Amino acid sequence: MLPTNACQSVNAPLGRLKTLLLGPKLPQPPGVGYPWDAGYLLGHLRDALPPDSFAFLQAALAAINDPAQAPDLDRFPLWRDTPALKLDAPWPDVSG
C-alpha cells in the first residue's frame, strides 16, 4: 500500500485522466501525433516499476489512444478505487 501522500499524488492526475477518458470525446488538434507511441518508454521502465504497474500503464496507454478501452481499466484496483476528479479541482500539496 502506498503512503497517504503518495496516494494523493497518484490520485489527482489519475482522477483527472479518468474524467477525460470517460467524458465526451476530446477534439484532436491538427499537427498533434496520434496515437501516442510510448510503449518503448514503458518497456524501458518495466524493470524499475512495481510488479502490477506495467500492465496498468499498458492498459492506460491503450485507453489514452482509444478511450473506448477505458472501461477495461476497471480490472485494476488503482483505477477502480480512484474517483474521477473535476479538471479544475485544486492539486494536492504533497511537498511536505
C-alpha positions, 0 to 999 in steps of 0.5 A: 500500500502506498503512503497517504501522500503518495496516494494523493499524488497518484490520485489527482492526475489519475482522477483527472485522466479518468474524467477525460477518458470517460467524458465526451470525446476530446477534439484532436488538434491538427499537427498533434501525433496520434496515437501516442507511441510510448510503449518503448518508454514503458518497456524501458521502465518495466524493470524499475516499476512495481510488479502490477504497474506495467500492465496498468500503464499498458492498459492506460496507454491503450485507453489514452489512444482509444478511450473506448478501452477505458472501461477495461481499466476497471480490472485494476484496483488503482483505477477502480478505487480512484474517483474521477476528479473535476479538471479544475479541482485544486492539486494536492500539496504533497511537498511536505 
